[in-house]
Amino acid sequence: AYKTVYNWIDQGWLDVQLPDLPDHGIRRHRAKEKRGTFSHGRSIEERPHKVETRQEFGHFEADTVLSGKRKGQAVATFVECKSRLTIVKRLH
């Protein structure tokens, strides 16, 4: 594994210098999960049967989407279940 090789280089067991390596000795770390968990509100599995069958107008589902490229940018989406009318609002 690459980590073992780097450890051997750090301990002097291999006659290689870090600048001689393809990535010049820069170790890359996996990004940590940034999404949070949502614990408020009702689960989508708990919605009433009327909403599930889309018989009645006026039931909305809402969600937020955060931008991965522009920090601080987000939109809120609202979808009416029967008609699939979608409203998107930019959040500041």
N, C-alpha and C positions, 0 to 999 in steps of 0.2 A: 504494500500500500504506500501511497505517496507520503503519508504522514510518517511512516517508519523511516523512509529514506531521508526526509528532512531531519528527523531526530538523530539519525546516524551522522548526517553532515554536521549538525550542531554539536555533537559529542566528539567530532574529529575522527570518526571511524572510517569515513570516506574521504579520499583526497580530491574533493571538489569544492569550489567556492560558489557561494550563492549567486553572484553575478553571471556565472557560467551557465546557469540553468535557463531553460526556455522562458520562464516567467520571472527571471532575475531574482528568484527567492521570495517573491511576493506570495504570501499565502492568502488564499481566498476563502472566505467564510460564507456559509449559506445564510441568506437573510432570514430573520425571524418573522413569524406570523404577525401581521399588523392588524388583522381583523379582530374585532371584539365580539363578545357574545351578547346576544339580546335576551334579556330575561323578563322584560315587561310585556304586557299585552297578552293576547290570546294566540294560541298556535293555529295555524291554518287548518289543521286536522279537526279542530273544535268548532269550526264554523257551522251554522245551521244548514239543514237540508235545503231550504229555500234558496240559499245562496249557492249551494253546490249545483243545483239543477238550473240555475240562472232563470228562474221564473219571475222574479220581481226586480224592477229597476230601483236603484238607489243604494246598492251595496258596493262599497269601494274597498279596494286593496291598496295599501300604500307601501312604498319602499324608498330607500335612499341609496344613491350610488355615488361613491367617492372616486375622484379622478386619481389614477395611478401616476400620471405624469406631472400634472400641475397641483402642487400641494395646496390644500385649502379650497379647492374647487369641488362642488358637489351639486347634484340635482335630486329633487324629490319627485317621485312618480306616483300618480293616483290613477287607478284603472277601475272603471265601473264594470262590475262583473257581467251583467246581462248584455249591454251594448258594446262592451270592450272599448268604450270611450276612454281615451288616455290623455291625461293632463300632466305636463312636465314643467316643473318650476325650478329655475336656477336658484341655489342657495348661496348667500354671501357670507 
